[in-house]
Amino acid sequence: MEHGFLRVAAATPKIKVADCEYNKDQMIELIEKAAENRVKVLVFPELCITGYTCSDLFEQDVLLSAAKEALLRVCEATKGKNMVVFVGLPFEWNGCLYNTAAVLFEGEILGLIPKRNIPNYSEFYEARYFTVGIEEAIYIQIGEKNIPFGTNILFECRTIAGLILAAEICEDVWVPCPPSISHALAGATVIANLSASDETTGKDIYRLNLVAGQSARLISGYIYADAGEGESTTDLVFSGHNIIAENGTILKQTKRFQNQMIIADLDLDRLRCERRKQSTFEPRKQKDYLIVPFCMKNTEEKELLRQIEPMPFVPSKKEEREKRCEEILSIQAMGLKKRLEHTNCQNAVVGISGGLDSTLALLVTVRAFDLLGMKREQITAVTMPCFGTTDRTYQNAVMLAKILQVTCKEVPLKEAVLLHFKDIEQDVKIHDVTYENAQARERTQVLMDIANKQNGMVIGTGDMSELALGWATYNGDHMSMYGVNASVPKTLVRYLVKYYADICRVEALEKILLDILDTPVSPELLPPEDGKISQKTEDIVGPYELHDFYLYYILRFGYHPQKILKMAEQAFDGKYERETIKKWLKTFYKRFFSQQFKRSCLPDGPKVGSVAVSPRGDLRMPSDAVSKKWLEEVENF
């Protein structure tokens, strides 16, 4: 698939034990179905050609011959499918029997991977039949062809960047040092596991955590195909618990006890980016591995078979979202608590506007003071009405300070700003950038000077989305002594304030917070119209939900603009047209590159998530980098 996505599947056929002909037909039917869904990698369970529960029948030549014949028929069925298929079967070589995974592509057997770890405990007694698989790859003859055989084999697609396949079999992933660790360090990005894991109470949770953890540890895709209904129930029951995971995230899993095929789209670009960034992921030389190349057609899908969340910074589930909000508030408050303790600072100054960002900063400051056992009166909340202030935001700011029991101070700015305009010969009727920034800088000067008088600290209110866009006045709201919101995106600020409203248990506070949430985002630097806010930020720079989407995928994974556009089209389907998404993506790139100089000198502030723009931490970017190539790619999509 284009844009770095790979469609994969795990399928559990309903088999008949020891009936290779029947089982072959079931697998071919699933291969056809997978091809209709444009699957590129399909994984079947362990020993699925014969059935895992054949027991002593594995010693019968009739069964082994039938298994090899069925393999060749399944292999033929892969012709013209543009799909790699992993099939499990018993295979005899050099007087020994091996539990293997055959790797099939376009009518060819690319290789045979033997199981490395043979369980012989509790209900498992595989050592009665099977030999431990060899690691170093050799060639064995199947029909007229020499086929690679061994655990240390990688299958590299030469036409799809980042697609390198490897396999392990069931117990291999349950041991302390799974073969997949070596596979990933040798370059494998997608691991197939052909499994026959019987079902016992609670085992599904362990299995799910095991697969998710292994995909996270290896920074890989992991396709786990499990045996299901059809296996012998003499002593065991198999549930067909198929799982597809990507770097710790479960993309899909089947309902147990229902033989199913699950399909998902892995993001190979994400895996490559994570490995590049993680300096402790140290690849090994591939000298111990045989690399088997193959070429697969790269196709484009209209719709991705994975959920693209429109707000990647905000968990979609309420329980997870609330947990995230509590964590972030704690990180912000603990960061400020340490800074106050270290500087022996007894006072804090917060500029409050009645908007979201300053509200969050004040709530965090209150929490930090409570943790320190310091009086809330030592927090000075300063409201600074000027040309653009509306009665609604002013009243909300004053009431918020009163309810939180902090000291409220009002400093009107009109007179000071008008005097400044006279000094610099600025016409008050010209509402240009000077008109706006002069107010923003006056606000900051007032806050800094009040903090000096109180031997206090100015708490920054600006959020990460504003910093990414450069939507801050240099040496104005851009500056503070500690920026508690510096790594909190705008979309998440809203949910943090809402969470605080939900848990505060103070009716008056809840009412004020909900009204603040309902207020349009604005710097309030232009005069209101009919008493209402006239300057709405999102009308000027674009919707913050789009910009946060772009910010996440640009900084977290370094995606191409065209990939981000495709993902945004799906995530915001029905809400924004393609041209609107393109327009604001161009705006984002232009501002993100041109405004780096503001981020290069940011005040300290705590990192709360996986993305941040601190020049001392996550984003070391030159202030004079050129956005030309990114913008060209957006235009050409």
BELJOSUL-V626064 format. One record per residue. N is the residue number from 1. RES is the residue in one letter. PSI is psi in whole degrees, -180 to 180 (NA if undefined). Layout:
N/RES/PSI  N/RES/PSI
This chain:
1/M/151  2/E/166  3/H/24  4/G/8  5/F/148  6/L/121  7/R/122  8/V/162  9/A/151  10/A/128  11/A/139  12/T/106  13/P/150  14/K/107  15/I/173  16/K/131  17/V/125  18/A/6  19/D/81  20/C/-34  21/E/-48  22/Y/-45  23/N/-38  24/K/-43  25/D/-40  26/Q/-40  27/M/-40  28/I/-39  29/E/-41  30/L/-33  31/I/-42  32/E/-43  33/K/-41  34/A/-39  35/A/-38  36/E/-31  37/N/10  38/R/38  39/V/141  40/K/-24  41/V/124  42/L/131  43/V/128  44/F/166  45/P/173  46/E/132  47/L/34  48/C/-21  49/I/-37  50/T/-30  51/G/140  52/Y/-28  53/T/33  54/C/-19  55/S/-129  56/D/-11  57/L/-19  58/F/-17  59/E/2  60/Q/127  61/D/-35  62/V/-45  63/L/-44  64/L/-38  65/S/-42  66/A/-36  67/A/-42  68/K/-40  69/E/-42  70/A/-38  71/L/-45  72/L/-35  73/R/-41  74/V/-39  75/C/-44  76/E/-36  77/A/-13  78/T/-7  79/K/133  80/G/7  81/K/-14  82/N/46  83/M/134  84/V/131  85/V/129  86/F/124  87/V/136  88/G/137  89/L/158  90/P/137  91/F/128  92/E/133  93/W/131  94/N/40  95/G/5  96/C/152  97/L/134  98/Y/144  99/N/111  100/T/162  101/A/119  102/A/134  103/V/116  104/L/143  105/F/124  106/E/47  107/G/7  108/E/149  109/I/109  110/L/-28  111/G/167  112/L/125  113/I/114  114/P/151  115/K/133  116/R/-40  117/N/115  118/I/109  119/P/141  120/N/56  121/Y/160  122/S/-122  123/E/-3  124/F/133  125/Y/47  126/E/-28  127/A/-15  128/R/-28  129/Y/-40  130/F/150  131/T/148  132/V/131  133/G/144  134/I/151  135/E/-54  136/E/130  137/A/135  138/I/177  139/Y/133  140/I/158  141/Q/128  142/I/112  143/G/-124  144/E/7  145/K/147  146/N/125  147/I/133  148/P/138  149/F/125  150/G/164  151/T/-30  152/N/67  153/I/132  154/L/145  155/F/107  156/E/123  157/C/124  158/R/-5  159/T/-8  160/I/113  161/A/129  162/G/1  163/L/101  164/I/117  165/L/149  166/A/168  167/A/150  168/E/165  169/I/119  170/C/-99  171/E/-24  172/D/-34  173/V/-12  174/W/-8  175/V/166  176/P/-34  177/C/82  178/P/148  179/P/-30  180/S/-23  181/I/-49  182/S/-38  183/H/-47  184/A/-41  185/L/-23  186/A/-6  187/G/-10  188/A/133  189/T/-20  190/V/123  191/I/130  192/A/134  193/N/114  194/L/116  195/S/154  196/A/79  197/S/112  198/D/161  199/E/127  200/T/164  201/T/125  202/G/-7  203/K/-28  204/D/-38  205/I/-44  206/Y/-44  207/R/-44  208/L/-45  209/N/-37  210/L/-47  211/V/-44  212/A/-44  213/G/-39  214/Q/-39  215/S/-34  216/A/-45  217/R/-38  218/L/-5  219/I/61  220/S/170  221/G/147  222/Y/122  223/I/113  224/Y/114  225/A/124  226/D/144  227/A/150  228/G/-145  229/E/137  230/G/-31  231/E/155  232/S/138  233/T/25  234/T/-47  235/D/-17  236/L/159  237/V/137  238/F/138  239/S/-7  240/G/45  241/H/86  242/N/142  243/I/136  244/I/122  245/A/156  246/E/111  247/N/49  248/G/-8  249/T/128  250/I/114  251/L/-41  252/K/149  253/Q/152  254/T/160  255/K/134  256/R/155  257/F/22  258/Q/100  259/N/118  260/Q/166  261/M/127  262/I/144  263/I/137  264/A/161  265/D/113  266/L/149  267/D/95  268/L/-34  269/D/-41  270/R/-44  271/L/-43  272/R/-42  273/C/-45  274/E/-40  275/R/-38  276/R/-42  277/K/-31  278/Q/100  279/S/-18  280/T/-6  281/F/97  282/E/105  283/P/146  284/R/163  285/K/149  286/Q/19  287/K/-28  288/D/3  289/Y/147  290/L/127  291/I/118  292/V/113  293/P/151  294/F/161  295/C/125  296/M/141  297/K/135  298/N/117  299/T/159  300/E/134  301/E/142  302/K/-38  303/E/138  304/L/141  305/L/56  306/R/150  307/Q/123  308/I/104  309/E/132  310/P/-23  311/M/84  312/P/-20  313/F/-13  314/V/116  315/P/137  316/S/-28  317/K/135  318/K/-44  319/E/-45  320/E/-38  321/R/-43  322/E/-40  323/K/-43  324/R/-44  325/C/-44  326/E/-40  327/E/-46  328/I/-44  329/L/-38  330/S/-42  331/I/-46  332/Q/-48  333/A/-40  334/M/-34  335/G/-46  336/L/-39  337/K/-48  338/K/-42  339/R/-40  340/L/-42  341/E/-46  342/H/-39  343/T/-1  344/N/38  345/C/129  346/Q/-5  347/N/150  348/A/148  349/V/126  350/V/125  351/G/123  352/I/135  353/S/-10  354/G/9  355/G/176  356/L/-51  357/D/-48  358/S/-31  359/T/-47  360/L/-44  361/A/-40  362/L/-42  363/L/-41  364/V/-42  365/T/-42  366/V/-44  367/R/-40  368/A/-43  369/F/-39  370/D/-41  371/L/-35  372/L/-8  373/G/24  374/M/151  375/K/138  376/R/-23  377/E/-18  378/Q/-1  379/I/124  380/T/114  381/A/118  382/V/122  383/T/134  384/M/75  385/P/141  386/C/-152  387/F/-36  388/G/0  389/T/132  390/T/159  391/D/-35  392/R/-51  393/T/-37  394/Y/-49  395/Q/-40  396/N/-41  397/A/-47  398/V/-46  399/M/-38  400/L/-47  401/A/-40  402/K/-46  403/I/-37  404/L/-5  405/Q/38  406/V/166  407/T/127  408/C/130  409/K/133  410/E/127  411/V/96  412/P/138  413/L/-11  414/K/-50  415/E/-45  416/A/-41  417/V/-41  418/L/-39  419/L/-41  420/H/-41  421/F/-40  422/K/-40  423/D/-38  424/I/6  425/E/48  426/Q/125  427/D/121  428/V/-18  429/K/-14  430/I/108  431/H/65  432/D/-167  433/V/-32  434/T/-43  435/Y/-44  436/E/-49  437/N/-30  438/A/-38  439/Q/-44  440/A/-40  441/R/-33  442/E/-39  443/R/-48  444/T/-40  445/Q/-43  446/V/-46  447/L/-44  448/M/-41  449/D/-37  450/I/-41  451/A/-40  452/N/-44  453/K/-34  454/Q/3  455/N/45  456/G/-172  457/M/131  458/V/124  459/I/121  460/G/148  461/T/-19  462/G/143  463/D/174  464/M/-35  465/S/-42  466/E/-40  467/L/-38  468/A/-39  469/L/-9  470/G/24  471/W/64  472/A/145  473/T/123  474/Y/128  475/N/22  476/G/-119  477/D/-10  478/H/-22  479/M/145  480/S/-172  481/M/-18  482/Y/120  483/G/96  484/V/-23  485/N/7  486/A/-25  487/S/22  488/V/117  489/P/156  490/K/-41  491/T/-30  492/L/-30  493/V/-45  494/R/-44  495/Y/-29  496/L/-43  497/V/-40  498/K/-41  499/Y/-43  500/Y/-39  501/A/-38  502/D/-32  503/I/-6  504/C/-30  505/R/24  506/V/110  507/E/-43  508/A/-41  509/L/-44  510/E/-43  511/K/-45  512/I/-45  513/L/-40  514/L/-35  515/D/-37  516/I/-41  517/L/-29  518/D/-2  519/T/134  520/P/144  521/V/125  522/S/144  523/P/-10  524/E/56  525/L/-10  526/L/148  527/P/141  528/P/161  529/E/120  530/D/37  531/G/2  532/K/157  533/I/128  534/S/-22  535/Q/98  536/K/119  537/T/-44  538/E/-20  539/D/-24  540/I/-51  541/V/-12  542/G/167  543/P/131  544/Y/-28  545/E/-34  546/L/-46  547/H/-36  548/D/-35  549/F/-49  550/Y/-47  551/L/-45  552/Y/-50  553/Y/-24  554/I/-48  555/L/-36  556/R/-40  557/F/-8  558/G/34  559/Y/155  560/H/147  561/P/-39  562/Q/-35  563/K/-42  564/I/-40  565/L/-45  566/K/-43  567/M/-40  568/A/-38  569/E/-41  570/Q/-43  571/A/-37  572/F/26  573/D/129  574/G/-10  575/K/-42  576/Y/137  577/E/160  578/R/-43  579/E/-33  580/T/-43  581/I/-43  582/K/-43  583/K/-49  584/W/-23  585/L/-40  586/K/-41  587/T/-43  588/F/-50  589/Y/-44  590/K/-49  591/R/-40  592/F/-43  593/F/-45  594/S/-23  595/Q/12  596/Q/-30  597/F/-29  598/K/-35  599/R/-21  600/S/-16  601/C/44  602/L/150  603/P/166  604/D/154  605/G/151  606/P/140  607/K/131  608/V/-19  609/G/-166  610/S/-12  611/V/134  612/A/163  613/V/17  614/S/133  615/P/-12  616/R/-9  617/G/-91  618/D/-29  619/L/97  620/R/95  621/M/135  622/P/143  623/S/-11  624/D/28  625/A/153  626/V/135  627/S/7  628/K/-51  629/K/-37  630/W/-44  631/L/-38  632/E/-40  633/E/-37  634/V/-45  635/E/-35  636/N/2  637/F/NA
